[in-house]
């Protein structure tokens, strides 16, 4: 048997099975309950550098939020 034919046959059967087994193992590991913190941390990556939103309590003397011109009744 030629070297190419042997390697081709080996890759078609056992290496493919090994890659499939690795994929299944990685998928199971990624969704284990112990990996929840890592998944939550990874999901927050896009928001890491954003400044926190400022909140207004409406207690300052010149606060514009308590002098709102919005009329919910539409009058």
C-alpha distances in whole Angstrom, upper triangle without the diagonal:
4,7,8,7,7,10,11,11,12,15,16,17,18,19,21,22,23,25,27,28,29,31,33,34,35,37,39,39,41,43,44,48,48,47,50,52,49,48,52,52,49,51,54,52,54,57,57,59,62,66,67,69,73,75,79,81,84,87,87,91,89,86,86,84,87,89,86,87,85,87,85,88,87,91
4,5,5,6,9,10,11,12,14,15,17,18,18,20,22,23,24,26,28,29,30,33,33,35,37,38,39,40,43,44,48,48,46,49,51,47,47,51,51,48,50,53,51,52,56,56,57,60,64,65,68,71,74,77,80,83,85,86,89,87,85,84,82,85,87,84,86,83,86,84,86,86,90
4,6,5,6,8,10,10,12,14,16,16,16,18,20,21,22,24,26,26,28,30,31,32,34,36,36,38,40,41,45,45,43,46,48,44,44,48,47,45,47,50,48,49,53,52,54,57,60,62,65,68,71,74,77,80,82,83,86,84,82,81,79,82,84,82,83,81,83,81,84,84,87
4,5,5,6,9,10,10,12,14,15,15,17,19,20,20,23,24,25,26,29,30,30,32,34,35,36,39,40,44,44,42,45,46,43,43,46,46,43,45,48,46,47,51,51,52,55,58,60,63,66,68,72,75,77,80,80,84,82,79,78,77,80,82,79,80,78,80,78,81,81,84
4,6,5,6,9,10,10,12,14,14,16,18,19,20,22,24,25,26,28,29,30,32,34,35,36,39,40,44,44,42,45,47,44,43,47,47,44,46,49,47,48,52,52,54,56,60,61,64,67,69,73,76,78,81,82,85,83,80,80,78,81,82,80,81,79,81,79,81,81,85
4,5,5,6,9,10,11,12,12,14,16,17,18,20,22,23,25,26,27,29,31,32,33,35,37,38,42,42,40,43,45,42,42,46,45,43,45,48,46,48,51,51,53,56,59,61,63,67,69,72,75,78,80,81,84,83,80,79,77,80,82,80,81,79,81,79,81,81,85
4,5,5,6,8,10,10,10,12,15,15,16,18,20,20,22,24,25,26,28,30,30,32,34,36,39,39,37,40,42,39,39,42,42,39,41,44,42,44,47,47,49,52,56,57,59,63,65,69,71,74,77,77,81,79,76,76,74,77,79,76,78,76,78,76,78,78,82
4,5,5,6,9,10,10,11,14,15,15,17,19,20,21,23,25,26,27,29,30,31,34,35,39,39,37,40,42,39,38,42,42,39,41,44,42,43,47,47,49,51,55,56,59,62,65,68,71,73,76,77,80,79,75,75,73,76,78,75,76,74,76,74,77,76,80
4,5,5,6,8,9,10,12,14,15,16,18,20,21,23,24,26,27,29,30,31,33,35,39,39,37,40,42,39,39,42,43,40,41,45,43,45,48,48,51,53,57,58,60,64,66,69,72,74,77,78,81,80,77,76,74,77,79,76,77,75,77,75,77,77,81
4,6,5,6,7,9,10,11,13,15,16,17,19,20,21,23,25,26,27,29,31,32,36,36,35,38,39,37,36,40,40,37,39,42,41,43,46,46,49,51,55,56,58,62,64,67,70,73,75,76,79,78,75,74,72,75,77,75,76,74,76,74,76,76,80
4,5,6,5,6,9,10,10,12,14,15,16,18,20,21,22,24,25,26,29,30,34,34,32,35,37,34,33,37,37,34,36,39,38,39,43,43,45,48,51,52,55,58,60,64,66,69,72,73,76,75,72,71,69,72,74,71,73,70,72,70,73,73,77
4,7,7,6,9,11,11,12,14,16,16,18,20,21,22,24,26,27,29,31,34,35,33,36,38,35,34,38,38,35,37,40,39,40,44,44,46,49,52,53,55,59,61,65,67,70,72,73,77,75,72,71,69,72,74,71,72,70,72,70,72,72,76
4,6,6,6,9,10,11,12,15,16,17,19,20,21,23,25,26,28,29,33,33,32,35,37,34,34,37,38,35,37,40,39,41,44,45,47,49,53,54,56,59,61,65,67,70,72,74,77,76,73,72,69,72,74,72,73,71,72,70,73,73,76
4,5,5,6,9,10,10,12,14,15,16,18,20,21,22,24,26,27,31,31,30,33,35,32,32,36,36,34,36,39,38,40,43,43,46,48,51,52,55,58,60,64,66,69,71,72,76,75,71,71,69,71,74,71,73,70,72,70,73,73,76
4,5,5,6,9,10,10,12,14,15,16,18,20,21,22,25,26,30,30,28,31,33,30,30,33,34,31,33,36,35,37,40,40,43,45,48,49,52,55,57,61,63,66,68,70,73,72,69,68,66,69,71,69,70,68,70,68,70,71,74
4,5,5,6,9,10,11,12,14,15,17,18,20,21,23,25,28,29,27,30,32,29,28,32,33,30,31,35,34,35,39,39,42,44,47,48,50,54,56,59,62,65,67,68,72,70,67,66,64,67,69,67,68,66,67,65,68,68,72
4,6,5,6,9,10,11,12,14,15,17,18,20,22,23,27,27,26,29,31,29,28,32,32,30,31,35,34,36,39,39,42,44,48,48,51,54,56,59,61,64,67,68,72,71,67,67,64,67,69,67,68,66,67,65,68,68,72
4,5,5,6,9,10,10,12,14,15,16,18,20,21,25,25,24,27,29,26,26,30,30,28,30,33,32,34,37,37,40,42,46,46,49,52,54,58,60,63,65,66,70,69,66,65,63,66,68,66,68,65,67,65,68,68,72
4,5,5,6,9,10,10,12,14,15,16,19,20,24,24,22,25,27,24,24,27,28,25,27,30,29,31,34,35,37,39,43,44,46,50,51,55,57,60,62,64,67,66,63,62,60,63,65,63,64,62,64,62,65,65,68
4,5,5,6,9,10,11,12,14,15,17,19,22,23,22,24,26,24,23,27,28,25,26,30,29,31,34,35,38,39,43,43,46,49,51,54,56,59,62,63,67,66,62,62,59,62,64,62,63,61,62,60,63,63,67
4,5,5,6,9,10,11,12,14,16,17,20,21,20,23,25,23,22,26,27,25,26,30,30,32,35,35,38,40,43,43,46,49,51,54,56,59,62,63,67,66,62,62,60,62,65,62,64,61,63,61,64,64,68
4,6,5,6,9,10,10,12,14,15,19,19,18,21,23,20,20,24,24,22,24,27,27,29,32,32,35,37,40,41,43,47,48,52,54,57,59,60,64,63,60,60,57,60,62,60,62,60,62,59,62,63,66
4,5,5,6,9,10,11,13,14,18,19,17,19,21,19,18,22,22,20,22,25,24,27,29,30,33,35,38,39,41,44,46,50,52,55,57,58,62,61,58,57,55,57,60,57,59,57,58,56,59,59,63
4,6,5,6,9,10,11,12,16,17,16,18,21,19,18,22,23,21,22,26,26,28,30,31,34,36,39,39,41,45,46,50,51,55,57,58,62,61,58,57,55,57,60,57,59,57,58,56,58,59,63
4,5,5,6,9,10,11,15,15,14,17,19,17,17,21,22,20,22,25,25,28,30,30,33,35,38,38,41,44,45,49,51,54,56,58,61,61,57,57,55,57,60,58,60,57,59,56,59,60,64
4,5,5,6,9,10,14,14,12,15,17,14,14,18,18,16,18,22,21,24,26,26,30,32,35,35,37,41,42,46,48,51,53,55,58,57,54,54,52,54,57,55,57,54,56,54,57,57,61
4,5,5,7,9,12,13,11,14,16,14,13,16,18,16,17,21,21,23,25,26,29,31,34,34,36,40,41,45,46,49,52,53,57,56,53,52,50,52,55,53,54,52,54,51,54,55,58
4,6,5,6,10,11,10,13,16,14,13,17,19,17,18,22,23,25,27,27,31,32,35,35,37,41,42,45,47,50,52,54,57,57,54,53,51,53,56,53,55,53,54,52,55,56,59
4,6,5,9,9,8,11,13,12,12,15,16,15,17,20,21,24,25,25,29,31,33,33,36,39,40,44,45,49,51,52,56,55,52,52,50,52,55,53,55,53,54,52,55,56,59
4,6,9,9,6,9,11,9,8,12,13,12,13,17,17,20,22,22,25,27,30,30,32,36,37,41,42,45,48,49,53,52,49,49,46,49,51,49,51,49,51,49,52,52,56
4,6,8,7,8,11,10,9,12,14,13,14,17,18,21,22,23,27,28,31,30,32,35,36,40,41,44,47,48,52,52,48,48,45,48,50,48,50,48,49,47,50,51,54
4,5,6,7,11,11,10,13,15,15,16,19,20,23,24,24,28,30,32,31,33,36,37,41,42,45,47,49,53,53,49,49,47,49,52,50,52,50,51,49,52,53,56
4,5,6,9,10,10,12,14,15,16,18,20,23,24,24,27,28,30,29,31,34,35,38,39,43,44,46,50,50,47,47,44,46,49,47,50,47,49,46,49,51,54
4,6,7,9,10,12,13,14,16,18,19,23,23,23,26,28,30,29,31,34,35,38,39,43,44,46,50,50,47,47,45,47,50,48,51,49,50,48,51,52,56
4,6,5,6,9,10,11,12,15,16,19,20,20,23,25,27,27,29,32,33,37,38,42,43,45,49,49,45,46,43,45,48,47,49,47,49,47,50,51,54
4,5,5,6,9,10,11,13,15,18,18,18,22,23,25,24,26,29,30,34,35,38,40,42,46,45,42,42,40,42,45,43,46,43,45,43,46,47,51
4,5,5,6,9,10,11,13,16,16,15,19,20,22,21,24,27,28,31,33,36,38,40,43,43,40,41,38,40,43,42,44,42,44,43,46,47,50
4,5,5,6,9,10,11,15,15,15,18,20,22,22,25,28,29,33,35,38,40,41,45,44,41,42,39,42,45,43,46,44,46,44,47,48,52
4,5,5,6,9,10,13,14,14,18,19,22,22,24,27,29,32,34,37,39,41,44,44,41,41,38,41,43,42,44,42,44,42,45,46,49
4,5,5,7,9,12,12,12,16,17,19,18,21,24,25,29,30,34,36,37,41,40,37,37,35,37,40,38,40,38,40,39,42,43,46
4,5,5,7,10,10,10,13,15,17,17,20,23,25,28,30,34,35,37,40,40,37,37,35,37,40,38,41,39,42,40,43,44,47
4,5,5,9,10,10,14,15,18,19,21,25,27,30,32,36,38,39,42,41,38,38,36,39,41,40,42,40,42,41,44,45,48
4,6,7,9,10,13,14,17,17,19,23,24,28,30,33,36,37,40,39,36,36,33,36,39,37,39,37,39,37,41,41,44
4,6,5,6,10,11,14,14,16,19,21,25,27,30,32,33,37,36,33,33,31,33,36,34,36,35,37,36,39,40,43
4,5,5,8,10,14,15,17,21,23,27,29,32,34,35,38,37,34,34,32,35,38,36,38,37,39,38,42,42,45
4,6,8,8,12,14,16,19,22,25,28,31,33,34,37,35,32,32,30,33,35,34,36,34,37,36,39,39,42
4,6,6,9,10,12,16,18,22,25,27,29,30,33,32,29,29,27,30,32,31,33,31,34,33,37,37,40
4,6,9,10,13,16,19,23,25,28,30,30,34,33,30,30,28,32,34,33,35,34,37,36,40,40,43
4,7,9,12,15,18,22,25,27,29,29,32,31,28,28,27,31,33,32,34,33,36,36,40,39,42
4,6,9,12,15,18,22,24,26,26,29,28,25,25,24,27,29,28,30,29,33,32,36,36,38
4,6,9,12,15,19,21,23,22,26,24,22,22,21,24,26,26,28,28,31,31,35,35,37
4,6,9,13,16,18,20,20,24,23,20,21,19,22,25,24,27,26,29,29,33,33,35
4,6,10,13,15,18,18,21,20,17,17,16,19,21,20,23,22,25,25,29,29,31
4,7,10,12,14,14,18,17,14,14,13,16,18,18,21,21,24,24,28,28,30
4,7,9,11,12,16,15,12,13,11,13,16,16,19,19,22,22,26,26,28
4,5,8,9,12,12,9,10,8,10,13,13,17,17,20,20,24,25,26
4,6,8,11,12,9,11,9,9,13,14,18,18,20,20,24,25,26
4,6,8,9,6,8,6,6,9,11,15,15,18,19,22,23,24
4,7,9,7,10,9,8,12,14,18,19,21,22,25,26,27
4,6,5,9,10,9,12,14,18,19,22,24,27,27,28
4,6,9,11,10,11,14,17,19,22,24,27,27,27
4,6,9,9,9,12,15,18,20,23,25,25,25
4,6,6,7,10,13,15,18,20,23,23,23
4,6,5,7,10,12,15,17,20,20,20
4,5,6,9,10,13,15,18,18,19
4,6,9,10,13,14,17,18,18
4,6,9,11,14,16,16,16
4,5,8,11,14,13,14
4,6,10,12,11,11
4,6,9,8,10
4,6,6,7
4,5,8
4,6
4
